[in-house]
């Protein structure tokens, strides 16, 4: 089962729990640019968390609105019980797996991960969850499978944001099978030892820490094994700005902003930007997955 990966971040690298879960106030125009927020970095002596009153609910979950405060304000409408995840495609045991049955068979552990948004802000989050590989093995991956596709729940009556054509709903994402089976890739079910809040992807979300945050799809209801590269929502919306891989890469800028540096959320409005790490600092673990690839072309 799990416990195949050794964490290097420590407790004092983690975004303060009260800040992470109770952010309430935008810090001026910088909020819209993703430049404000909370603690998060590899070195504790570089962290300067904001006071709680300076912090906002800083989430991207467009099904509940495009503003950073919208998900925390609106996501209480999402019904998360009962919940099931359909696993189908190239698997031996396709089925709708009840969430409680999945949890009964998984080893839950804490993973303290850096989280880097494509908007050039970052944090450190203590997720609780299990390795995606264990869930895929539960369903039985067939030998011809090469990719894993994911789908977010779509409930227009519970999700006010989907009435706007921001994206082609439902939200979909995908990984190569070797990325999905990597020990760093987890399905998160909690934060700080508590159930994951709705605005952060309850009850079950993907977390792929070396990729930009939009790859870590929320509120997953379907996982499909396939031999073809699956469509992904932001790539469908604008392939020139959002590639299939979306690995954190400071050498490949977004067409509208640099990815060379980032604002560590919690450092305050006037905190300096810090260099972005290749693969978000997980290169030692994952660089071999992309050996021989042109990472500027396959972004």
C-alpha positions as CSV (number, residue, x, y, z in Angstrom):
1,X,0.0,0.0,0.0
2,X,1.3,3.5,0.8
3,X,4.3,5.0,2.6
4,X,6.6,4.7,-0.5
5,X,7.7,8.3,-0.4
6,X,9.8,10.2,2.1
7,X,8.9,13.7,2.8
8,X,11.5,16.5,3.2
9,X,9.3,19.4,4.3
10,X,8.7,19.8,8.0
11,X,5.8,21.0,10.1
12,X,7.2,24.5,10.3
13,X,7.1,24.7,6.5
14,X,3.3,24.3,6.5
15,X,0.9,27.1,5.8
16,X,-0.8,27.9,9.2
17,X,-4.0,26.0,9.5
18,X,-6.1,29.0,10.6
19,X,-4.7,31.0,7.7
20,X,-5.4,28.2,5.2
21,X,-8.9,27.4,6.3
22,X,-10.2,30.8,7.4
23,X,-9.0,33.4,5.0
24,X,-11.5,36.3,4.7
25,X,-10.1,39.5,3.3
26,X,-8.7,40.3,-0.1
27,X,-5.5,42.4,-0.1
28,X,-6.3,44.9,-2.7
29,X,-5.8,44.5,-6.4
30,X,-2.9,42.1,-6.0
31,X,-5.4,39.4,-5.1
32,X,-6.7,39.2,-8.6
33,X,-3.2,38.6,-9.8
34,X,-2.6,35.7,-7.4
35,X,0.1,37.6,-5.6
36,X,-1.1,37.5,-2.0
37,X,-1.7,34.9,0.7
38,X,-0.1,32.4,2.9
39,X,3.0,30.7,4.0
40,X,4.8,28.2,1.8
41,X,8.4,27.4,1.0
42,X,11.1,24.9,1.3
43,X,13.0,26.8,4.0
44,X,11.3,27.9,7.2
45,X,13.5,30.9,7.7
46,X,12.1,32.3,4.4
47,X,8.5,32.2,5.6
48,X,6.7,35.3,6.8
49,X,3.1,34.3,7.3
50,X,0.5,37.1,7.2
51,X,-1.8,37.7,10.1
52,X,-5.1,35.9,9.8
53,X,-7.0,39.2,9.1
54,X,-4.8,39.8,6.0
55,X,-5.6,36.5,4.4
56,X,-8.3,35.6,1.9
57,X,-10.0,32.5,1.0
58,X,-7.7,31.9,-1.9
59,X,-9.1,29.1,-4.0
60,X,-9.7,28.3,-7.6
61,X,-12.8,26.2,-8.2
62,X,-14.6,27.9,-11.1
63,X,-17.7,25.7,-10.7
64,X,-18.4,28.0,-7.7
65,X,-17.2,31.2,-9.2
66,X,-14.1,32.8,-10.6
67,X,-13.2,35.0,-7.7
68,X,-10.8,33.7,-5.1
69,X,-13.4,34.1,-2.3
70,X,-16.2,32.6,-4.3
71,X,-15.5,28.9,-3.7
72,X,-15.5,29.3,0.1
73,X,-18.6,31.4,-0.1
74,X,-20.6,29.1,-2.4
75,X,-19.2,25.6,-2.1
76,X,-21.3,24.7,0.9
77,X,-24.1,23.9,-1.6
78,X,-22.1,20.8,-2.8
79,X,-23.5,17.5,-1.5
80,X,-20.6,15.1,-0.8
81,X,-22.6,12.3,0.8
82,X,-23.2,9.8,-0.6
83,X,-20.3,9.9,-3.1
84,X,-18.9,7.3,-5.5
85,X,-16.1,7.3,-8.1
86,X,-16.7,5.4,-11.3
87,X,-13.5,3.7,-12.5
88,X,-13.8,2.4,-16.0
89,X,-12.1,2.0,-19.4
90,X,-9.1,-0.4,-19.5
91,X,-9.5,-1.9,-16.0
92,X,-10.3,-5.4,-14.9
93,X,-12.9,-4.4,-12.4
94,X,-14.9,-1.5,-13.7
95,X,-17.4,-0.2,-11.2
96,X,-18.9,2.7,-9.3
97,X,-16.8,2.5,-6.1
98,X,-18.4,4.0,-3.0
99,X,-16.2,6.5,-1.2
100,X,-16.5,4.7,2.1
101,X,-15.5,1.5,0.5
102,X,-12.4,3.1,-1.1
103,X,-11.4,4.6,2.2
104,X,-11.8,1.3,4.0
105,X,-9.1,-0.2,1.7
106,X,-6.6,2.7,1.6
107,X,-3.8,3.6,3.8
108,X,-4.2,7.3,4.7
109,X,-1.1,9.4,5.4
110,X,0.0,13.0,5.6
111,X,1.9,14.5,2.7
112,X,3.3,17.9,3.1
113,X,3.6,19.3,-0.4
114,X,4.5,22.5,-2.1
115,X,1.6,23.7,-4.2
116,X,2.3,26.0,-7.2
117,X,-0.5,27.7,-9.1
118,X,0.0,28.6,-12.8
119,X,-0.9,32.2,-11.7
120,X,2.5,32.3,-10.0
121,X,1.6,32.0,-6.4
122,X,2.4,29.1,-4.1
123,X,1.8,27.6,-0.7
124,X,2.7,24.5,1.3
125,X,-0.2,22.2,2.2
126,X,-0.4,19.2,4.6
127,X,-2.7,16.9,2.6
128,X,-4.1,13.7,4.0
129,X,-4.8,11.0,1.5
130,X,-3.5,7.9,-0.3
131,X,-1.5,7.1,-3.4
132,X,-3.5,7.1,-6.6
133,X,-1.6,3.9,-7.6
134,X,-3.3,2.0,-4.8
135,X,-6.8,3.0,-6.1
136,X,-5.9,2.1,-9.7
137,X,-4.5,-1.2,-8.6
138,X,-7.8,-1.8,-6.8
139,X,-9.6,-1.6,-10.1
140,X,-6.9,-3.6,-12.0
141,X,-5.0,-1.6,-14.7
142,X,-4.9,-3.5,-18.0
143,X,-1.6,-3.8,-19.9
144,X,-2.6,-1.6,-22.8
145,X,-3.5,1.4,-20.7
146,X,-1.3,4.5,-21.2
147,X,-3.3,7.4,-19.7
148,X,-5.6,8.2,-16.9
149,X,-8.5,10.6,-17.4
150,X,-10.4,12.3,-14.6
151,X,-13.7,14.1,-14.4
152,X,-15.2,16.5,-11.8
153,X,-18.8,16.2,-10.6
154,X,-21.2,18.4,-12.6
155,X,-24.3,19.6,-10.7
156,X,-25.6,22.8,-12.0
157,X,-28.2,23.1,-9.2
158,X,-25.3,23.0,-6.7
159,X,-22.6,24.8,-8.7
160,X,-23.5,28.4,-9.5
161,X,-20.4,28.9,-11.6
162,X,-21.3,26.4,-14.3
163,X,-24.0,28.6,-15.7
164,X,-21.2,30.7,-17.2
165,X,-19.2,29.2,-20.2
166,X,-15.8,29.8,-18.5
167,X,-14.9,26.3,-19.5
168,X,-16.5,23.3,-21.3
169,X,-18.1,21.6,-18.3
170,X,-17.6,19.1,-16.7
171,X,-14.0,19.8,-15.8
172,X,-11.7,17.1,-17.0
173,X,-8.0,16.3,-16.6
174,X,-5.5,13.6,-17.4
175,X,-2.1,12.1,-16.7
176,X,0.2,9.6,-18.3
177,X,-0.1,6.3,-16.6
178,X,3.5,6.5,-15.2
179,X,2.7,9.9,-13.8
180,X,-0.5,8.6,-12.2
181,X,1.3,5.6,-10.7
182,X,4.2,7.7,-9.3
183,X,4.4,7.6,-5.5
184,X,4.1,11.4,-5.2
185,X,0.7,11.4,-6.9
186,X,-2.1,11.1,-4.3
187,X,-5.8,11.4,-3.9
188,X,-6.4,13.8,-1.1
189,X,-9.2,13.4,1.3
190,X,-8.2,15.8,4.0
191,X,-6.1,18.8,5.1
192,X,-4.6,19.2,8.6
193,X,-6.1,15.8,9.6
194,X,-9.7,17.0,8.9
195,X,-12.0,16.2,6.0
196,X,-11.0,18.3,3.0
197,X,-13.3,21.4,2.7
198,X,-15.7,21.6,-0.2
199,X,-13.9,24.6,-1.8
200,X,-10.7,22.5,-1.9
201,X,-12.2,19.6,-3.7
202,X,-14.2,17.5,-1.2
203,X,-14.4,14.6,-0.8
204,X,-11.7,13.4,-3.1
205,X,-9.2,15.3,-5.2
206,X,-6.1,14.6,-7.2
207,X,-2.8,16.1,-6.0
208,X,0.2,16.1,-8.4
209,X,2.8,18.3,-6.7
210,X,5.2,18.8,-9.5
211,X,2.5,20.2,-11.8
212,X,0.6,23.4,-11.8
213,X,-2.4,23.3,-9.5
214,X,-5.1,23.2,-12.2
215,X,-3.9,19.6,-13.0
216,X,-5.0,18.6,-9.5
217,X,-8.6,18.1,-10.3
218,X,-11.2,18.5,-7.6
219,X,-14.3,16.5,-6.5
220,X,-13.5,13.5,-8.7
221,X,-16.4,11.3,-9.8
222,X,-14.9,9.4,-12.7
223,X,-11.5,7.9,-13.5
224,X,-11.0,6.3,-16.9
225,X,-8.0,4.2,-18.1
226,X,-7.3,4.7,-21.8
227,X,-4.7,4.2,-24.4
228,X,-5.2,7.7,-25.9
229,X,-4.2,11.0,-24.5
230,X,-7.4,12.4,-22.9
231,X,-8.7,15.9,-23.3
232,X,-8.1,18.4,-20.4
233,X,-10.2,21.4,-19.7
234,X,-7.7,24.2,-19.8
235,X,-5.9,22.7,-22.8
236,X,-9.2,22.6,-24.7
237,X,-9.9,26.2,-23.7
238,X,-6.5,27.5,-24.8
239,X,-3.9,25.0,-26.0
240,X,-1.3,27.8,-26.5
241,X,-1.3,28.7,-22.9
242,X,-2.0,25.4,-21.1
243,X,-0.3,22.2,-22.2
244,X,-1.3,18.7,-21.4
245,X,1.7,18.1,-19.1
246,X,1.8,21.5,-17.3
247,X,4.8,20.6,-15.3
248,X,6.1,23.5,-13.2
249,X,8.9,24.9,-15.3
250,X,10.5,28.3,-14.6
251,X,12.0,28.3,-18.1
252,X,8.6,28.2,-19.9
253,X,6.6,31.4,-19.3
254,X,2.9,31.6,-19.6
255,X,2.2,33.8,-22.6
256,X,0.9,36.6,-20.3
257,X,3.3,36.4,-17.4
258,X,6.6,35.0,-16.3
259,X,6.9,31.6,-14.5
260,X,10.5,32.3,-13.4
261,X,9.4,33.5,-9.9
262,X,6.5,33.1,-7.6
263,X,4.9,34.9,-4.6
264,X,4.8,32.6,-1.6
265,X,1.4,33.1,-0.1
266,X,1.6,34.5,3.4
267,X,4.6,36.6,2.9
268,X,2.6,39.8,2.8
269,X,1.8,42.2,0.0
270,X,5.4,43.6,-0.2
271,X,7.3,40.4,0.2
272,X,9.7,39.7,-2.6
273,X,9.2,37.0,-5.1
274,X,11.3,33.9,-5.0
275,X,12.7,31.7,-7.8
276,X,10.4,28.9,-9.0
277,X,11.9,25.5,-8.8
278,X,11.9,23.1,-11.7
279,X,9.2,20.5,-11.2
280,X,8.2,22.6,-8.1
281,X,11.3,21.2,-6.3
282,X,10.5,17.5,-7.0
283,X,12.9,17.1,-9.9
284,X,15.0,14.4,-8.1
285,X,11.9,12.3,-7.9
286,X,10.2,12.9,-11.3
287,X,12.7,14.3,-13.8
288,X,13.3,10.7,-15.1
289,X,9.7,10.5,-16.3
290,X,10.5,13.1,-19.0
291,X,14.0,12.0,-20.1
292,X,14.6,12.9,-23.7
293,X,11.5,15.1,-23.9
294,X,11.7,18.7,-25.0
295,X,10.0,20.3,-22.0
296,X,9.7,23.6,-23.7
297,X,7.7,22.1,-26.6
298,X,5.9,19.6,-24.4
299,X,4.8,22.0,-21.8
